Amino acid sequence: MKRKTARKRGPVVFFARSTGKKAPGSSSLRREIYGLLCLSTGILLVLAVASYHPSDPIGQLTAENAFRVQNWLGLVGATVAHYLFQWTFGFPAVIWGGLLMLAGVGFMRHVSPGRLVKLSLLLLGWAFLASLLLALPKAWHTFGQTTNYYPSGLLGGLVANLLIQFTGKLATVFLSVVFFLILAIATFHLRVSTLFNRLVTGLWLAFTGVLAGLRRAFFAISQRASFTRRSPARTARRRVGPGKPGVPEMDSKAAVRKPLQPSPEEEVEAAPEVEAPPIEVVTHKDPIEELQKAPTVEPGTEKPRPEEVANEMEKVQITSPGGADLEIEEAVQEKELDYDTLVRNSLARYQFPSTDLLNDDPEPPRVSREELIENAALLERTLEKFNVKAKVKRVVEGPVITLYAVRPAEGVKINQIVSLADDLALAMRAKAIRMIAPIPGEAAIGIEIPNRTPSTVYFSSIVRSEKFINAEGQLVLGMGKTISGEVFCADLTKMPHLLIAGATGAGKSVGINTIIASLLYRVPPSEVKFVLIDPKKLELSPYALLKDHYLAICPELDEAVITHPQNAILVLRSLVNEMEQRYDKLAHLGVRDIVSYNQKIEKYAARGETSDEYRKLPYLVVIIDELADLILTAAREVEEPITRLAQMARAVGIHLIVATQRPSVDILTGLIKANFPTRIAYQVATRPDSKVILDMYGAEKLIGKGDMLFLPPGTGKPIRLQNALITTEEVGRIIRHVRKQPKFPPYELKLVWNRPAASAKAMRESEQDELFEKAKEIVIRHQQGSISLLQRKLKIGYARAARLIDELEEAGVVGPGQGSKARDVLISSYGDEA
């Protein structure tokens, strides 16, 4: 038996090593050779079909027909082109050479077979359509009785004859147009609904433009009619400028006292008594009436233009007593826009990103059934070596992790198997092994072992899945795939806040990009807005280009994606203010959440009742990429608004997603953790870090690269998921697509500069311990911030002394804790305090 084993294993190991070194190069060379052969053959086929002539001889070359060959490739080209031309598509048969060229390029560029098949089918469809269009004229004139299929080929000519014979000419044209639209949609990703919406919008704009033109024309005609019908008395009372010959000047007193115009003789006699130049009395008259009093336009002169009329309506000249002309310009009135109408118009033309913007999901490598059976047997043998009897009853294969459900024999304790995790990892040659003891609802222990050749989960496979497309919820997130390869989605509105932690390089930033991309693929800009805070200034900065679509901004700040800690504090305060304003609106309408509020606003809008103050509210998703940096910069100013938002903002549609790479107790405080029931843990370095983020161990056993534990709200058991991969190039393509869409009205946050801390400070002072002043005196006198010192001097317990030290820290008397050492006293005497 030993000799047999040696013969069996020796050559296999040697062959595996040699092929492991040479296989990549030889495989690449073979692909280059195959690609070059296909490419050259395709070029020859294209030349042969393009130079086809019906009179070329076919088959054998003789002395009589040698001079008649007109094909560029001679008799071989003429023969091949004849069969391809006559029996397929006619001149569009050059597509066969194009397909071979496409296959050659695919071989050399390592294009996936699925993409090649898709492109080939589209090209064949266009070739068939071209052949059909070439055959339609003859079939049209012969009523489908054509026998000569030149230049369309057999397929196009035969289909054209059958369509005209059985469906008629009109139906044939209609079906050809439908087939063309189908090909255009599949090739260029056009949307008939979008074209229809644009057509309706264009017709409506043209109709409204015609109506506006008719109104302007009617207004001009009515003004001319009223101009010709004005009375002589009103004409004489029009404003007259000084110094015009032959036109009488009007005294201001006479103009005020006398209702009728005096005669020219009386005006001339009274003129010497006037000491000052005439003053124009400005009364509250209609500007249009003033324009009607303008001098009559001579036939040769130009008529006033509408913009001149508007300027004259806005400006009124007054001649001052000193003789200077004053020009008084009325206050500019800003043009008001209908916010809801702008959103509705932009939404009608908005197109969601296509899945073609994402990288194709290649065929994932599968673990063979023999390997799974061998691993299960190895697992059983390893347990048996440690005197643990167990049986593998089920194996669940996943893209990255394989779950082995092990049923222990009677009398075997669970701890006996759990304690062997490191030994099993050594025997299975695995990076790390995580155990589920026991599997919920089963009489078995789950042993999760990483695959030796893990497959990548691409974001395109999540977006195209039925679960993601048909998932119910307002803010559905494509989280990734389970260990069994099933797509897993979650609704952010039900979380309602998400806490993410993991070591550097474990996949947090990719996870945040996946979350944002999931919302971009499902939710339009009118229903969700992002507030992005990125102290690292790298991960979320590309999304600043979505300022006109998906970002909620503060106009007073100079950045769309918040990167400076002080700006982050201001934005968080603004979000608290936005939350309070939304609560006021909900209370005014008597509803309890944002969904009911928006439904009520829609009902009012349907009845024609609109208001600038009460309009539909979008969801606000606040994403903080690195909480640790903000906490270290300004802990209290950051923790307070985050805690308030996490406690109260769910009902008004504000949701937090907070990520950090330092899951320690000084960063993730008890207040923050208590209000973030949903958590994601990527790979962490130590067991305590896993305990902080999940309140349990296990995250230290993850293998990185998107491997995570997802803890849903209300459950005590996390779900192991493989996060989907979305690259920077894919994110860039999605952003560029969104930027091409119609802009949406900006959603602005009201900036709150002053911190509303007066009431909080007064509340803290009212809740101070009665021994606070004595403790303060003792600490300053002894220059030692120690809990034990206060216990001895004040004769109190540990808990009260610790509270007094915390209050002294808040008051700025002592510094932060230093472990077991006493705290530094920041005040040397009472004079320094003052």
Secondary structure as UniProt FT lines:
FT   HELIX           2..50
FT   TURN            54..55
FT   TURN            63..65
FT   HELIX           66..68
FT   TURN            72..73
FT   HELIX           74..84
FT   HELIX           85..89
FT   HELIX           91..93
FT   HELIX           94..109
FT   HELIX           113..142
FT   TURN            150..152
FT   HELIX           153..188
FT   HELIX           192..228
FT   HELIX           232..236
FT   TURN            242..243
FT   TURN            245..246
FT   HELIX           252..257
FT   HELIX           264..270
FT   HELIX           271..273
FT   HELIX           287..292
FT   TURN            299..300
FT   HELIX           306..314
FT   STRAND          315..319
FT   TURN            321..322
FT   STRAND          325..329
FT   HELIX           339..348
FT   HELIX           355..357
FT   HELIX           369..385
FT   TURN            386..387
FT   STRAND          390..397
FT   STRAND          401..408
FT   TURN            410..411
FT   HELIX           414..418
FT   TURN            419..420
FT   HELIX           421..428
FT   STRAND          434..436
FT   TURN            440..441
FT   STRAND          445..450
FT   HELIX           459..463
FT   HELIX           466..470
FT   STRAND          476..482
FT   TURN            483..484
FT   STRAND          487..491
FT   HELIX           492..494
FT   STRAND          498..501
FT   TURN            504..505
FT   HELIX           508..522
FT   TURN            525..527
FT   STRAND          528..533
FT   TURN            535..536
FT   HELIX           541..546
FT   TURN            547..550
FT   STRAND          551..553
FT   TURN            555..556
FT   HELIX           565..589
FT   HELIX           594..606
FT   TURN            607..608
FT   STRAND          619..624
FT   HELIX           627..633
FT   HELIX           635..648
FT   TURN            649..653
FT   STRAND          654..660
FT   TURN            665..667
FT   HELIX           670..674
FT   STRAND          678..681
FT   HELIX           687..694
FT   HELIX           699..701
FT   TURN            705..706
FT   STRAND          707..711
FT   TURN            713..714
FT   STRAND          719..723
FT   HELIX           728..739
FT   STRAND          747..748
FT   HELIX           758..766
FT   TURN            770..771
FT   HELIX           772..782
FT   HELIX           787..794
FT   HELIX           798..810
FT   TURN            811..812
FT   TURN            819..820
FT   HELIX           830..833
//
